[in-house]
Amino acid sequence: MTVADMRKTISDLHAELVRNNLVAWTAGNVSGRVPGEDLFVIKPSGVSYDELSPATMVVCDLDGNLVEGAHSPSSDTAAHAYVYRNLPEVGGVVHTHSTYATAWAARGEAVPCVLTAMADEFGGEIPVGPFALIGDDSIGQGIVETLKGHRSPAVLMRSHGVFTIGRDPKAAVKAAVMCEDVAHTVHIARQLGEPLKIAQDDVDRLYDRYQNVYGQRSPR
């Protein structure tokens, strides 16, 4: 995938954030690592979703420096760059302030694994990361520290919002969509009583099946 290809991919995926009601106004962003290059593509800062296009996307190096583009990069660029520098397997990063997941972040509370869909996608609870201010790579440090060694591709940064990672940008967007969906469901369940956690052995079996058996597989 070239830089031009990644610009189009990232532009298109921002529409998924809007379509799934994960963002408001200009908040939120998607980025994608350019394969074979020490570069990533990310949304420009403060630009309306209606105005986004492949041409408006910006290209940065892994230190978060602008390499190509007519706009300033997202205010979360340093966080994305830190993730790419420290998690080489990650090909996409997403940030949202989606309502229900961010409500859990505001409480500084992990979403417990009480749904098979959570076991499938997250392999356990959705963890909470530390509070960090925007402007440097402190948020990125919190993301990496929380998710290293954790099966969840999503972290709730305390008092801030959701960050998700994936092998590519589409996988990171899917994780953001699923994070909001299960955060919403578990919130409703708690209005009725205390949700029942799934036993760890069952979580492990569900996660393995979903990651390695579920869906269509390419013939070998």
N, C-alpha and C positions, 0 to 999 in steps of 0.2 A: 504494500500500500504506500503510495506516494504522499507527500505533504498535501497536494491538491485533493487526493482521495480522502485524506483524513479531514480536511477542511469541510468537505461535503458531508461526510459522516457525522461530524460533530454538529454542524448546522442542522441536519435533519433530526438528530436525537434531541436537540433542545425542544423541538415541537412535541416530543413525547412527554416532557416535563409538564408542558401546558395541558396537553390532552388528558393527562392523568391527575390534574389538579394538585401538582406538587409544588407549584411556585406562585408568587404574587408579584405583580409589577415587573421589576427587572432583577429580582433576587434569584439566586440559584445559578448553577453552572455545570457544564459537562466538559471534560477534557479527555484527550486520547493521545497516548504515546505513539509516535511515528516509528513503525518497525525498522530496525536497523540504523536508527539515527538517535542522537542524544537530544531529541526535540519532542515537544508536545504541542498540540493545538488546543486552544481554550477560548471560551466566550469573552468578548470585550466587556469592559466595565461599564455598567449603567446604560446599556443599549437595550431598547425595547425588544421583546421577543418577536414582534411583528417586523422589525427591521433587520433581523438576523439573516444572514446568507453565507455561503461559503467565502465570499469576498470579505465579509466583515470579521471573520474569525481571525485570531492572531496566533502566531507561532512563537514559542519561547524555547530557550534552552533549559537544561535540567537544573540550572540555578535560578530560573524564573525570569531571566533577562529577555526582553523583547528582541526577536530575531527578524520577524517579518509581520507586517500589518500596519494599517493606518490608524488603529485605535490603541488606547491603553488596555493592557490585559486586565482581567478580573481582579478584584481586590483579594480573592482567595488564591491567586496564582502561587504565592510562596508556599502555601500548604500543599497544593497539588505537586509542585516541584519537589518538595521534601519527600512526599510519598514515592514518587518515581525514582528518586535517588536511592532510597533505602529499601524499596520493595521491587526488585527488578522484574518479578513475575507479573506485576500489575501493569495492565495496558489501558485502563480507563478509570477515571475518578469522577464522582458526581457529588454535588452538594445541593441540598434543598432545605427549606424551612417548612416542610409539609406538616400540616396541622397536628395530627394525632401523635406522630413520632416526636415532633418537637415539644409537645406537651409532656411526654415522658422525659425528654432531655431537660425541660424546665424544672422537673422534680428531682433531677439527678438520679433517675431510677431506670435500671435495666428492664427491658421487656422480657418477662419470664417465658420459658419455652413450654407453652400449654396447648399448642396447636401442631398437628402433624405438618401443616404447611411451613411452620417455623423450623421444625426438625429437618424437613427436606431442604429448604433454602439456606438456613443459617446454621444448622448443626448444633443448635442450642439457643441460649438467650441472645438477645441483641444487647451488647454491653454499652456501658456509659464511659465516655472519655472525660478527661479533666477540663475544667474551665480554662480558656485561653483567649487572649485578645487578638483581634485581627491586625495585620500589619507586618508580621514577620513569619517565621516558620514554626512558631509555637503551636499552632493548631495542627500542623503536619506532624510535629513530634508527638502530640497527644494521640493522633490517629494511628501512627505506626506503633507506639508503645502499647496501645490497647489491642490492636488487631494482630500483632505478631504472635504467632502460636495459637490464635483463636480461629475457629472455623467460620465465624460470621464475616460476611463481606460488608457489614454495616456497623457503624458506631454512632451513638448519640452523644455528640459533644455537649457537655453540660451547659445549660442556659443559652445554647446557640442553635443547634439543628443537626441534621443528618449528613454524614459523609459515607459514601459507599465506594467500594473498589471492585474491579473485575479483571478478567483476563483480557478483555477488550472493552471499549466504551459501552457497547450494547449490554454486556453482562452487568456493568456497573449501574446502568439505567434500570435494568430489570430488578436489581437488588433494591434500588431506591423505591420503585413501585411496590414491591413486595413488603418492604419495611413499613411503609405507610399503611398498607392493607392490614397487616397483622397487628400493628400498633392500634389501629382503629377497632378491630375485633376484640382484642384483649381488653381495651378500655371499656367497651360495652359489657363484656363478660364480668368485669369487676363491679359494675353497677348492680349486678344480680347476686354477687357473692364472690368468694375467693376462687379463682380458676384453679383447676387441678393440673399440677405439673406432670409432664410425661417422664417416665422412668428413663434413666440415662441409657440403659441397654437398648431400649426401644428407640430412643433418639438416634443412637448410633446406627441401628439397623435401617431406620427410615432415611437417614442422611446418605448412607452407602447406596441404598436402592435408587434414590432420586439422582444422585450424582453419577452413578455408573450403569444404571439399567433403564431408567425412565426415558421416554421420548424415542425419536428415530435415531438409529445408529448407522453410520456409513459402513457399507460392506467392505470387508478386508480383502 
